[in-house]
Each structure stands twice: as C-alpha cells, then as structure tokens.
Amino acid sequence: MALSSVAFQLQQSIRNQTDVSVTLTTHLLSNKFPNSNNNAAEVANEVNAWAEKHTNGLIKKVLEANAIDRLTWLIFANAAYFKGSWSQKFDRSKTKESIFHLLDGNNVQVPFMTSKKKQLVSEYDDFKILGLPYIHGEDERRLTMYFLLPHAKDGLQSLLEKISSQPNFFDRHIPVRKVPVAPPWCKPPVVDFVADHPFLFVIREDVTKVMLFMGQVIDPSVG
C-alpha cells in the first residue's frame, strides 16, 4: 500500500483553531457575600458572566449557585482556554458521518475527520496514542495535542486508572516518530486509529513536559 493511501479518523468535535495562545484570567469578588444566602444566584451569575467575557464566550459557567452558602465570604475564580492550529490541517471535504459507540451501549452519528498522512502514533497492549503537533512561533514552546484511545470500547476508566498509577506515564508512552495509519480493514496491516468510542485527550508543552489541559470525550454529539 502506498503511503499516500493510509488514513485515520478522528471526531470533528475537536476542531482546528486559528492560532496558538493560552489565556488565564483571575477574578476576585467578595463584596456581595455578607448576604450570600439571599443572593447566591446573583453572585454565581456575576462570576459566570466574567468567565464568559474573558474567554470570548467559550466558557459560560464555572460556578453553580448551590456552591455558595452563608459560610461563603470569598471566591477566587480563574478560567483558562487554549487556541491553536495543528501543523497538519484536516481536509474538510473528507469529513464523513460515522458511528460513535457510547459507554451505555448506544451509538450516535457524528462527523469524523480523516487524514491520509503519516502520523505520530504509538500502540500498546490496551491503548493507542496519537499526537497532533501545533504550529509554533519563534519561542521554544512546542505544543502537542495527544489522544489516548483504549482498545476496548468501554476501556476509558481502566486507562485512566493506569495513567494515575504509573509515574511519568506520558514521558514513557508519547509517540516520537510518524508511522502510516489506516482503517483496520486495510491490507497489509498497519496501525489504525479510529476514535469511535470514548477517549482521553491532553494538550502538553513538550519541552517542559507540562500538561496544560486534560479531558475526555464521552459523547461528541453533546456540546
């Protein structure tokens, strides 16, 4: 099989962005707390409005009203979001609807992105990890988004337990070379990476090895 014919698929719920920036803002709000039993919703609305404003509408809620009670006298709130472009962008024309398997056994139809380029992928006994580097500027920062996909459709919890129990897990498992990837039905066999069930994602600065964000995709049809 020619290298140009290999492919991999990934949910379009993780979208390309326009440039790289990390924004962190902090808000101190305390003047309303003496009567917090009566105005918990007002306080929560103010904090959430601040978060929405300073993240350009990307984060709309960081605080629930029921988290505030008569003992609350000070709230420190912060919100961070990341904006970046992958160095290899996906061809929108190759986006296709396919099935994503949920943890409860149901399925949803969602858009999948596809690439025919070699990718940073490593495969282990019970999971695979894919790295998508971001375009970087003139400084030394090197940011990459990593996707950790368990082999089992319900294997996300086991993968999380493995990560938490093994020191330096990411340092020992992140991919360091690009390999051909393809759907599992391709011959001859190569690494396949079809993220059609719950997975973990991480944004990591590879020089300092600092993880900026970590999250999981359980149902890409939501949000």
C-alpha positions in Angstrom: 0.0 0.0 0.0 1.3 3.4 -0.9 1.9 5.8 2.0 -0.4 8.3 0.4 -3.4 5.9 0.8 -3.2 5.5 4.5 -5.8 7.2 6.7 -7.0 7.8 10.2 -10.2 9.1 11.6 -11.0 11.4 14.5 -14.2 13.1 15.6 -14.7 16.6 14.4 -15.8 17.5 17.9 -12.1 18.5 18.4 -11.8 21.4 15.9 -8.8 23.2 14.4 -8.3 26.7 15.8 -6.6 29.8 14.2 -3.5 30.4 16.3 -1.8 29.4 19.5 -2.5 31.2 22.7 -3.2 30.3 26.3 -5.3 32.8 28.2 -5.6 32.8 32.0 -7.6 35.4 33.8 -8.4 35.7 37.5 -11.3 37.4 39.2 -11.7 38.4 42.9 -15.3 39.0 44.0 -16.2 39.5 47.7 -18.5 42.5 48.2 -21.7 40.5 47.9 -21.0 37.7 50.3 -22.4 39.1 53.6 -25.9 38.2 52.3 -24.9 35.2 50.2 -27.9 33.1 51.3 -30.2 35.6 49.6 -28.1 36.4 46.5 -26.3 33.2 45.7 -27.7 33.2 42.1 -26.6 36.8 41.7 -23.0 36.0 42.8 -22.8 32.9 40.5 -24.2 34.9 37.6 -21.5 37.6 38.1 -18.7 35.1 38.2 -20.0 33.2 35.1 -20.5 36.4 33.2 -16.9 37.3 33.9 -15.7 33.9 32.7 -17.8 34.1 29.5 -16.5 37.6 28.8 -12.8 36.8 29.3 -12.9 33.5 27.3 -14.7 35.0 24.3 -17.8 33.0 25.1 -16.0 29.7 25.2 -16.5 29.1 28.9 -20.0 30.1 30.0 -20.2 28.6 33.5 -17.6 27.9 36.2 -19.8 28.3 39.3 -23.2 26.9 40.4 -25.4 28.9 42.7 -25.7 25.9 45.1 -22.0 26.1 45.7 -22.5 29.3 47.6 -23.9 29.4 51.1 -23.9 31.6 54.2 -20.3 30.4 55.0 -19.0 31.8 51.7 -17.1 35.0 52.2 -14.5 34.9 49.4 -14.4 33.4 45.9 -11.2 33.2 43.7 -12.2 32.3 40.2 -10.0 31.6 37.2 -10.6 30.3 33.7 -8.2 29.2 31.0 -8.6 28.3 27.4 -6.3 27.3 24.6 -6.4 28.4 21.0 -4.2 26.8 18.3 -3.8 25.4 14.8 -2.5 21.9 14.2 0.6 21.8 11.9 -1.2 19.3 9.6 -4.7 20.5 9.0 -7.6 18.2 8.0 -9.3 18.4 4.6 -12.9 19.3 5.3 -14.1 17.6 2.2 -13.1 14.3 3.6 -15.2 14.7 6.7 -17.9 11.9 6.9 -20.6 10.9 9.3 -20.0 7.6 11.2 -20.9 5.8 14.4 -19.5 6.6 17.8 -20.0 4.0 20.5 -21.2 5.3 23.9 -20.4 3.8 27.2 -24.1 2.8 27.8 -24.1 0.6 24.6 -25.9 3.1 22.5 -24.5 4.8 19.3 -24.6 8.3 17.9 -23.8 9.6 14.4 -21.1 12.2 14.4 -18.7 13.8 11.8 -15.3 12.1 11.6 -12.2 13.8 10.2 -9.8 11.8 8.1 -6.2 12.2 7.1 -4.0 10.3 4.6 -0.7 11.5 6.1 1.7 9.6 8.3 1.0 10.4 12.0 2.7 10.3 15.4 1.2 7.1 16.8 2.3 4.6 19.3 0.4 1.3 20.1 0.5 -0.6 23.3 -1.3 -3.7 24.7 -4.5 -2.0 25.6 -4.4 1.5 24.1 -3.0 3.7 21.4 -1.8 7.3 21.5 -1.8 9.8 18.7 0.0 13.2 18.7 -1.0 16.2 16.6 1.6 19.0 17.0 0.5 22.6 16.9 2.1 25.3 14.8 4.7 27.0 17.0 6.1 30.5 17.0 9.7 31.8 17.4 10.0 30.8 21.0 10.9 27.3 22.3 7.5 26.2 23.2 6.3 23.0 21.4 2.6 22.2 22.0 1.0 18.9 21.0 -2.5 17.5 21.4 -2.4 13.8 22.4 -5.3 11.4 22.0 -5.3 8.3 24.1 -7.7 5.7 22.7 -8.3 2.4 24.7 -8.7 -0.7 22.6 -11.9 -1.7 24.4 -14.9 0.4 23.7 -15.5 0.7 27.5 -11.9 0.9 28.4 -11.6 4.6 29.3 -11.9 4.1 33.1 -9.2 1.4 33.0 -6.9 3.6 31.0 -7.4 6.5 33.5 -6.5 4.2 36.4 -3.4 3.0 34.6 -2.3 6.6 33.9 -2.8 7.6 37.6 -0.9 4.6 38.9 2.2 4.9 36.7 4.8 7.7 37.4 5.9 9.6 34.3 3.3 7.8 32.2 3.2 10.3 29.3 7.0 10.6 29.2 7.2 6.8 28.6 4.4 6.5 26.1 4.1 9.6 23.9 4.9 8.8 20.2 8.2 10.1 18.8 8.0 9.0 15.1 5.5 9.2 12.4 4.0 5.9 11.0 1.5 5.0 8.4 -2.0 4.7 9.8 -5.2 3.3 8.2 -8.6 1.9 9.0 -8.4 -1.7 10.3 -9.7 -3.2 7.1 -6.8 -2.1 5.1 -4.2 -4.6 3.9 -1.3 -5.1 4.6 -2.0 -4.4 8.3 -0.7 -1.0 9.6 -1.6 0.9 12.8 -5.2 2.0 12.7 -6.5 5.0 14.8 -10.3 5.2 14.6 -11.6 7.2 17.6 -15.1 5.8 17.5 -15.5 5.3 21.3 -14.7 7.3 24.5 -11.1 8.6 24.7 -8.8 10.9 26.6 -7.1 14.0 25.2 -4.2 16.1 26.6 -2.6 19.3 25.4 1.1 19.2 26.5 4.1 21.5 26.2 6.7 19.0 25.1 9.9 21.0 26.1 8.9 21.5 29.7 6.6 18.4 29.7 3.8 20.4 31.3 0.3 19.3 30.7 -1.9 22.4 30.1 -5.2 20.7 29.6 -6.7 17.2 30.0 -10.2 16.0 29.2 -12.2 13.1 27.9 -14.7 12.7 25.0 -17.6 10.6 26.1 -20.3 11.7 23.7 -19.1 14.0 20.9 -22.8 14.7 19.8 -23.2 16.8 23.0 -21.8 20.3 23.3 
